[in-house]
Amino acid sequence: MSHSLRLLSNPFRSLKRSIGTVHDGPIGEKLADKDYILVNDRAYGKIKRFDQYVAEKQYFVTRIKENVTLVNPHSLKNRKVETSNVIRDITCYLGTPQCQSELRHRVVIFQDNNGNEIRVATNLVHLSAEEIADTYKARWGIEVFFRWIKQNLNVPVLFGTTMNAVFNQLFAALMTYVILKWLYDHSKSFVIPCKKMPLIRFAKQIQHDQLQIEWIIATTKVLEKHVYLSNLKKTVSG
């Protein structure tokens, strides 16, 4: 792979100050960088932009919507991989006569792990269809990461929009999560089954000072044991 897949490690450099009230589409256009392969979801799948990327020699892999017409498709002769999830590998024009690409683009159609059909347009001609499918699927790691942040770190509002402000807030939230997760995992063994609860409810009850008495007793035992062991370790080492 002569042009390696690299994700934007510092997207803040190309974004204007935003508090999340601006649509992703216009902001996402500012992420174009010839040193990277742009891997985008359907929100960024504008047909005319594909032609522009080719003219600017910007590599991209972008999912296209299900209703985008594939005009005059031509199958590429590629060696079939037995374990491949690729359905079709073609070149074609995209869109209807009212809004159609001026250039032919490569389209790889494959199935995800749930059997859903995914169609991506790309100008990467030196990669196999399987590599292009894997390139698009790699972005799901980022999606899962952001979903995990939303579900677990309790960061509904960013207090600042600079890189340092965002990182500091996320690091503080992550440290808080690790401590709560440690306390939760060590305490639940002291709680009878009918009083057990998921981690997210445990964290919310602590946040609002509403922790159930059974869990208060359990966490107290854990903390007292931890303090005792820490003091014992200091005594032995001293």
Secondary structure as GFF3:
##gff-version 3
##sequence-region A 1 238
A	DSSP	three_ten_helix	11	14	.	.	.	ID=ss1
A	DSSP	alpha_helix	24	29	.	.	.	ID=ss2
A	DSSP	beta_strand	38	40	.	.	.	ID=ss3
A	DSSP	three_ten_helix	42	44	.	.	.	ID=ss4
A	DSSP	alpha_helix	47	55	.	.	.	ID=ss5
A	DSSP	beta_strand	60	63	.	.	.	ID=ss6
A	DSSP	beta_strand	70	75	.	.	.	ID=ss7
A	DSSP	beta_strand	86	96	.	.	.	ID=ss8
A	DSSP	beta_strand	99	100	.	.	.	ID=ss9
A	DSSP	beta_strand	105	111	.	.	.	ID=ss10
A	DSSP	beta_strand	117	122	.	.	.	ID=ss11
A	DSSP	alpha_helix	129	138	.	.	.	ID=ss12
A	DSSP	alpha_helix	140	152	.	.	.	ID=ss13
A	DSSP	alpha_helix	163	187	.	.	.	ID=ss14
A	DSSP	three_ten_helix	188	190	.	.	.	ID=ss15
A	DSSP	three_ten_helix	193	195	.	.	.	ID=ss16
A	DSSP	alpha_helix	199	207	.	.	.	ID=ss17
A	DSSP	alpha_helix	213	237	.	.	.	ID=ss18
###
